Amino acid sequence: MSRPIVALIYDFDKTLSPKDMQEYSFLPGIRVEPDRFWGLCQDFALDHQMDGVLTYMYLMKKMAQGELDLSREKLRELGRDVEFFPGVETWFDRINFIGAQNGVSVEHYIISSGLTEIIQGSAIGDKFKAVFAASFCYDAAGQPVWPSTAVNYTNKTQYLFRINKGILDVTNDRDLNAFTPEYLRRIPFTNMIYIGDGLTDVPCMKMTKQKGGYSIVVHAPGKTDTADDMLLQGRVDFSLEADYTQGSEMEQTVTMLMRRILATHELSQKHARQLQQAQQRRGAQQPLRIPAREGLIEEPPE
């Protein structure tokens, strides 16, 4: 029997890293303070009724002219300076090992409004099955000319379905939108754990939770107000400090969730076998279709 896949899905800024990624090297590189840059983004978005992600991408490109190279290679270099919460850099290999010990295979995904190239160039950039984030398209000289993707707080949810169905190519909308029976979906929502830090993660957190998966909001030490609100409002299952070190509450909680996911998977298999056996005893001629039930996934007959 194959091991169930557990998908750990993360936001990036202020979830894995304490600050917005632009604040480590990009803004110092153009000699602009973070408060000024984000204030300009807010004002520009209001003046032009513009999406916030498209706004910051536009202003990055405009303000970097003559100051900083924004080629794909340079953006990846900027990723080297991104810092992380305690334990993040060892988290992925460690949690993969813990998952294997507990009978599951673990995959890691990013769904972020930050920049793909900076994430990929960071110390953890090679730890992810897929990175869904904003990105530029580049001209023949390697310079950014236009956004190729922009991931905001509402369209983040489409990427949950891409993970669910195993359709990671962002240009493949046809298969994404086509009907796929639950038993053919690569990773059930019940096998997902979404980890984010704030209100921009709420659509993903709530969808994951409503579909039987689990949501965790993280917070910096002592800064619990937003996380407490999200927990009390039922938007998340757990509120934890952004501490990813060995033995941390985060590690303990994710380990327990992986064990629960394995138990749910094994129970769904048992449920499917019993339904099949009952049908065979009755001599039914119609193909088996297991009725939907919370926590149990539809399975085809063998």
Protein Blocks (a to p, Z undefined) as FASTA:
>chain_A
ZZddddddddfehplpmbdfklmmmmmmnopafklmmmmmmmmmmmnopafklmmmmmmm
mmmgokaccbfklmmmmmmmpccdehklmmmmmmmmmmmmnopacddddddfbdfklmmm
mmklmmpfbdcdddddddfkopafbdfbdcdfklmmmmmmmmmnopabfklmmlmmpccd
fklpfbafklpccddfbfklmmmmmmmmmnopacdddddehiamlmmmmmmnopafbdcd
ddfbehiaklmmmmmmmmmmmmmmmmmmmmmmmmmmmmmmnopabdcdddddehiacddd
ZZ
